[in-house]
């Protein structure tokens, strides 16, 4: 019958390992920073038995695993390591989201970032179920059981063949596109784009012809010069250089983007990402405000007509 093994604490393993490495209890106690017992004080040297040598291998491995695990937990708690799952709606070819993700990986290179594309409803559902840590989606809607915060905006662009007549217009209106057909991806966010097109063009008594393609949003742009149809994209998509494709901003069409997360999510890596996003959004707004202020100050000062008349009369 095997002898019952007594309970071994972590401190017992550390003491055993220190004693085997130092060869003396006095040196071992100094290495561990503990007081030496009266019994072990007079022991000049120690050596491992055969059983002790076998036990030493397992003890070292156990201590290393425990220390590595404790270190990993501490790093994750500080948000320096870990894993964050992000839901995307917009292109990350350029713009705020591209800059954010690049800055985040620059500051926290040990955090694994997983990107998932989808529409707003799917992302919000995943956020509620803690399948996503954070989702960057369009709109300013406040979703139940979620926290949403607007961070940036992007202009809506019409994408067309490079030789299309509308390329002659610097900024187009919806009325300019009323008689044209459109093309959208069959994947997300197809429903939102179709609804947006129908709503905007309904003002011109026109229901647009919309053709779906079973490709990603980025690949859809490749079909524009082939199909000779228009499509819509956000401002971030302009960084994608595609032969035969032109972008034109649509007047007064701006997409607000927000970060949406669950109140129950306690992932430190996600909190770090949101904190960085807020900081970058605040800095971008400050730069925009300063740019407007500088442009206003540079404008020539206009003199009131009545003031001009009074000055001429006085002369």
Legacy VTK file of the C-alpha trace (Angstrom):
# vtk DataFile Version 3.0
C-alpha trace
ASCII
DATASET POLYDATA
POINTS 315 float
0.000 0.000 0.000
1.378 3.391 -1.026
2.119 5.889 1.729
-0.188 8.907 1.766
1.539 12.063 0.536
1.250 14.996 2.933
0.184 18.477 1.868
3.053 20.467 0.360
2.868 24.251 0.239
4.588 26.448 -2.319
6.938 27.792 0.357
8.114 24.236 1.050
9.140 23.846 -2.585
10.995 27.164 -2.555
12.881 26.238 0.617
13.787 22.810 -0.763
15.000 24.296 -4.037
17.046 27.016 -2.307
18.685 24.517 0.058
19.611 22.156 -2.774
21.143 24.986 -4.798
22.993 26.692 -1.910
24.154 23.523 -0.138
23.631 25.147 3.298
20.511 26.201 5.176
22.097 29.496 6.254
22.759 30.569 2.654
19.332 29.319 1.599
17.587 31.402 4.262
19.555 34.460 3.159
18.590 33.884 -0.473
14.932 33.587 0.478
15.012 36.473 2.937
13.700 34.387 5.844
14.993 33.719 9.356
17.124 30.631 9.901
15.734 28.126 12.392
17.741 27.128 15.501
17.911 23.498 14.365
19.268 24.199 10.897
21.731 26.878 12.081
24.379 24.303 13.094
24.056 22.219 9.924
27.173 22.935 7.861
26.190 21.289 4.602
23.375 19.392 2.946
23.245 17.055 -0.035
20.347 15.496 -1.888
19.434 11.857 -1.532
18.485 9.850 -4.612
14.825 10.528 -3.887
15.613 14.201 -3.388
17.349 14.391 -6.763
14.291 12.960 -8.461
12.002 15.312 -6.579
14.195 18.302 -7.486
13.359 18.053 -11.197
9.623 18.152 -10.558
9.956 20.911 -7.958
11.869 23.174 -10.348
9.297 22.639 -13.083
6.394 23.287 -10.707
7.916 26.510 -9.363
8.708 27.736 -12.871
5.134 27.101 -14.032
3.645 28.804 -10.987
5.912 31.836 -11.338
5.232 32.092 -15.091
1.503 31.838 -14.456
1.603 34.487 -11.741
3.646 36.781 -13.987
1.203 36.297 -16.878
-1.773 37.066 -14.643
-0.081 40.206 -13.330
0.765 41.388 -16.863
-2.783 40.712 -18.045
-4.183 42.570 -15.056
-2.118 45.598 -16.041
-3.299 45.250 -19.639
0.236 44.607 -20.932
-0.559 41.146 -22.296
-3.723 39.318 -23.158
-6.213 39.093 -25.982
-8.766 41.579 -27.313
-11.487 40.826 -29.889
-12.598 43.838 -31.945
-15.647 44.098 -34.191
-15.153 46.228 -37.313
-17.633 47.975 -39.571
-15.387 50.433 -41.404
-12.344 49.888 -43.582
-9.014 49.981 -41.757
-7.021 50.943 -44.843
-6.504 54.411 -43.349
-8.121 56.926 -41.038
-8.775 56.983 -37.306
-9.234 53.240 -36.842
-6.023 52.413 -38.699
-4.076 54.939 -36.616
-5.658 53.632 -33.406
-4.811 49.971 -34.019
-1.264 50.813 -35.098
-0.705 52.972 -32.004
-2.221 50.302 -29.744
0.075 47.563 -31.043
2.998 49.962 -30.748
2.315 50.527 -27.052
1.168 46.972 -26.223
2.966 44.625 -28.658
2.303 41.560 -26.480
-1.485 41.869 -26.702
-3.073 39.663 -29.361
-5.608 41.641 -31.430
-8.347 39.702 -33.242
-10.425 41.579 -35.841
-13.916 40.474 -36.890
-15.999 42.119 -39.632
-19.776 42.311 -39.444
-22.794 44.591 -39.252
-23.839 46.660 -36.270
-26.540 44.315 -34.964
-24.296 41.250 -35.081
-21.492 43.124 -33.345
-23.754 44.433 -30.576
-25.156 40.940 -29.991
-21.613 39.562 -29.710
-20.634 42.381 -27.335
-23.573 41.574 -25.054
-22.564 37.909 -24.944
-18.920 38.902 -24.271
-17.863 37.268 -27.542
-16.463 40.656 -28.575
-14.633 43.034 -26.262
-15.387 46.177 -28.238
-17.029 47.070 -31.557
-16.438 50.138 -33.695
-19.709 50.772 -35.531
-21.569 53.627 -37.199
-24.321 55.733 -35.695
-25.010 57.275 -32.328
-27.625 54.799 -31.103
-27.487 53.805 -27.439
-27.790 50.023 -27.290
-29.353 48.315 -24.284
-26.868 46.743 -21.843
-24.004 48.441 -23.698
-21.949 51.587 -23.378
-21.437 53.587 -26.582
-19.252 56.619 -27.148
-18.805 58.560 -30.400
-15.140 58.948 -31.282
-14.762 60.134 -34.871
-16.545 60.834 -38.162
-15.847 59.989 -41.805
-17.272 61.438 -44.994
-19.403 59.209 -47.230
-17.936 58.796 -50.711
-19.371 57.691 -54.031
-17.104 55.207 -55.777
-17.245 55.184 -59.585
-15.240 54.289 -62.693
-12.405 56.750 -63.290
-13.918 57.841 -66.632
-17.459 58.304 -65.271
-19.121 61.674 -66.064
-19.604 62.357 -62.337
-15.834 62.580 -61.873
-16.078 66.065 -63.388
-17.854 67.204 -60.193
-15.685 67.816 -57.116
-18.515 67.178 -54.630
-21.678 65.462 -55.786
-25.268 65.489 -54.523
-27.698 62.606 -54.293
-29.604 64.100 -57.183
-26.546 63.635 -59.392
-26.743 59.879 -58.772
-30.512 59.470 -59.041
-30.468 57.783 -62.455
-27.496 55.503 -61.823
-27.366 51.873 -60.687
-25.436 50.720 -57.630
-23.504 47.698 -56.468
-23.086 46.457 -52.885
-21.393 43.537 -51.196
-23.581 40.637 -50.133
-21.762 40.600 -46.797
-22.158 43.113 -43.975
-23.001 45.962 -44.010
-25.238 45.321 -47.059
-28.626 45.983 -45.335
-27.511 49.367 -43.981
-26.105 50.529 -47.334
-29.193 49.431 -49.273
-31.503 51.164 -46.807
-29.379 54.312 -46.970
-29.493 54.394 -50.783
-33.244 53.845 -50.944
-33.909 56.488 -48.287
-31.731 59.172 -49.882
-32.847 58.606 -53.475
-36.536 58.385 -52.547
-36.535 62.197 -52.381
-35.989 62.185 -56.149
-38.857 59.757 -56.832
-36.360 57.115 -57.862
-35.813 53.620 -56.515
-32.242 52.650 -57.365
-31.225 49.418 -59.026
-28.968 47.628 -56.545
-26.909 44.583 -57.505
-25.227 42.374 -54.884
-21.820 40.724 -55.187
-20.641 37.924 -52.866
-17.285 39.541 -52.124
-15.725 41.586 -49.336
-16.056 45.368 -49.246
-12.483 45.908 -50.400
-12.819 43.470 -53.303
-16.109 45.079 -54.306
-14.187 48.178 -55.356
-12.363 46.071 -57.966
-15.686 45.413 -59.691
-16.597 49.100 -60.046
-14.770 49.731 -63.355
-15.857 46.311 -64.661
-19.565 46.529 -63.828
-19.765 50.272 -64.567
-21.857 50.780 -61.425
-21.510 53.054 -58.407
-21.065 52.049 -54.788
-20.561 53.779 -51.454
-17.554 53.779 -49.152
-16.324 55.601 -46.094
-13.426 58.039 -46.190
-10.986 55.421 -44.876
-11.311 53.405 -48.099
-9.522 56.070 -50.146
-6.132 54.698 -49.086
-6.783 51.634 -51.243
-5.256 52.396 -54.654
-7.281 50.679 -57.378
-6.745 51.230 -61.081
-9.757 52.682 -62.853
-11.597 53.792 -59.694
-12.412 57.329 -58.540
-13.833 58.647 -55.253
-16.073 61.685 -54.891
-17.426 63.016 -51.568
-21.190 63.296 -51.217
-22.309 66.703 -49.962
-23.411 66.852 -46.308
-22.993 63.096 -45.774
-20.979 62.264 -42.667
-20.828 58.950 -40.805
-20.350 59.099 -37.024
-18.423 56.160 -35.567
-18.648 55.007 -31.972
-17.047 52.437 -29.705
-19.529 50.015 -28.142
-18.760 47.630 -25.295
-20.504 45.684 -22.551
-20.765 47.026 -19.012
-19.920 43.497 -17.824
-16.640 43.303 -19.733
-13.640 43.465 -17.392
-10.887 42.751 -19.937
-7.960 45.082 -19.055
-6.691 44.972 -22.658
-10.054 46.287 -23.856
-10.016 49.091 -21.287
-6.538 50.113 -22.457
-7.747 50.238 -26.073
-10.755 52.388 -25.201
-8.615 54.736 -23.109
-6.208 55.198 -26.031
-9.121 55.729 -28.443
-10.556 58.478 -26.246
-7.176 60.175 -26.014
-6.653 60.089 -29.786
-10.204 61.284 -30.486
-9.762 64.199 -28.077
-6.460 65.153 -29.722
-8.037 64.979 -33.198
-10.910 67.250 -32.141
-8.449 69.745 -30.663
-6.455 69.807 -33.919
-9.635 70.293 -35.935
-10.773 73.160 -33.712
-7.348 74.802 -33.984
-7.415 74.451 -37.772
-10.824 76.155 -37.951
-9.637 78.919 -35.637
-6.531 79.518 -37.766
-8.587 79.585 -40.962
-11.019 82.082 -39.449
-8.199 84.326 -38.260
-6.635 84.280 -41.737
-9.816 85.501 -43.445
-9.766 89.185 -44.522
-11.788 91.348 -42.198
-14.992 92.600 -43.806
-16.032 96.211 -43.234
-19.694 97.052 -42.853
-21.095 99.086 -45.802
-22.486 101.723 -43.462
-19.071 102.154 -41.873
-17.532 102.653 -45.318
-20.109 105.370 -46.105
-19.438 107.195 -42.848
-15.682 107.103 -43.478
-16.094 108.540 -46.985
-18.392 111.299 -45.711
-15.938 112.192 -42.962
-13.175 112.444 -45.529
LINES 1 316
315 0 1 2 3 4 5 6 7 8 9 10 11 12 13 14 15 16 17 18 19 20 21 22 23 24 25 26 27 28 29 30 31 32 33 34 35 36 37 38 39 40 41 42 43 44 45 46 47 48 49 50 51 52 53 54 55 56 57 58 59 60 61 62 63 64 65 66 67 68 69 70 71 72 73 74 75 76 77 78 79 80 81 82 83 84 85 86 87 88 89 90 91 92 93 94 95 96 97 98 99 100 101 102 103 104 105 106 107 108 109 110 111 112 113 114 115 116 117 118 119 120 121 122 123 124 125 126 127 128 129 130 131 132 133 134 135 136 137 138 139 140 141 142 143 144 145 146 147 148 149 150 151 152 153 154 155 156 157 158 159 160 161 162 163 164 165 166 167 168 169 170 171 172 173 174 175 176 177 178 179 180 181 182 183 184 185 186 187 188 189 190 191 192 193 194 195 196 197 198 199 200 201 202 203 204 205 206 207 208 209 210 211 212 213 214 215 216 217 218 219 220 221 222 223 224 225 226 227 228 229 230 231 232 233 234 235 236 237 238 239 240 241 242 243 244 245 246 247 248 249 250 251 252 253 254 255 256 257 258 259 260 261 262 263 264 265 266 267 268 269 270 271 272 273 274 275 276 277 278 279 280 281 282 283 284 285 286 287 288 289 290 291 292 293 294 295 296 297 298 299 300 301 302 303 304 305 306 307 308 309 310 311 312 313 314
